[in-house]
Amino acid sequence: MQDLDTLEKDMVAAITGAADMQALEAARVAALGKKGQLTQLMRGLGQMDAEERQTVAPRLNQLKDALNDAVNERRTALNAAELEARLASEKIDVTLPVRPRPAGTIHPVSQVIDELTAVFADMGFEVAEGPDIEDDFHNFTALNIPPEHPARQMHDTFYFPEKDDGERLLLRTHTSPVQIRHMQAHKPPIRIIAPGRTYRCDSDQTHTPMFHQVEGLVIDKSTHMGHLKGCLEEFARSFFEIEDLRMRFRPSYFPFTEPSAELDIGCSYAGGELRIGEGDDWLEILGCGMVNPRVLDHVGIDPDTYQGFAFGMGIDRIAMLKYGIPDLRDMFDADMRWLRHYGFVPLDIPTLAGGLSR
Ligand code: PHE
């Protein structure tokens, strides 16, 4: 019996000391498995005489129960410890933001295109598009700029090499050719804006060879200069988010509009800093006018029945004004630091109801 006590102690120690499930299983098999120590002893009962068996058998059964209990207890303890460890390692901090802020930002030019589209869409304008590579007719001739017209020199055009038939394609110097393409394809009434890239061979602090414009065109039977004024004043106030923005229309000249004007908005340059909507200075933001009847003739719209207005505005410029961006050239340098600083949060799409720039 003394042997059995030591044996029990050893086997229980192996079981309770098992560090993991594998060790526990090994200890269990060593004691209770087919070839386990206790199983061997039980087999030995058959060779005992009746009297000896009477005392040993109950002791072995008791030992078997004790070992089974020890195994179960250890298994429960190991399971609990394992769960505890998993809970600790898989812990999540529910106070962390659901998603980290995306690394990418919306470029101020894209943001401003979205903003001005929201303003004009609210006034019933559709968005139209045209190709960046244009022909002479759409970029110049149809806009009442014939071949020898001095306005052609003003535009510093990028030309492609001459084709076999002598035609020279070009990079559009303004978004006005989209007016022509749209009028060729659609009957009045027309009410469109056309934002897009434009190109001129020019580069300094306020000019880049590629820049952006937005064109506007309204054609109907009785559209007049008062509509042009009201529309652009409404646009400027909404876009700059300044209710009492001062504005003035100054007479100007464009071959494709007659009469023509430029729109200035009130600003201040005090202390070398430009502020919109303050002070007594003026800043030009766009060119506009009533569509020249010669342009309507070029696209087959009867100027005796239809009339309307057009305008063209530099997008990069108004983006710089609204968001205080000092140098135009930085806009197109793809510098990550600049983009992080001046960029906008994606999915924060401007709407009139939600506030354009927030
Ligand atoms: N296309 C002119 C420019 O690039 C702007 C403009 C458009 C003026 C429409 C009047 C009407 O300068």
Boltz pocket constraint, residues with backbone or C-beta under 6 A from the ligand:
constraints:
  - pocket:
      binder: B
      contacts: [[A, 173], [A, 174], [A, 175], [A, 176], [A, 216], [A, 254], [A, 257], [A, 261], [A, 287], [A, 288], [A, 289], [A, 310], [A, 311], [A, 312], [A, 313]]
      max_distance: 6.0
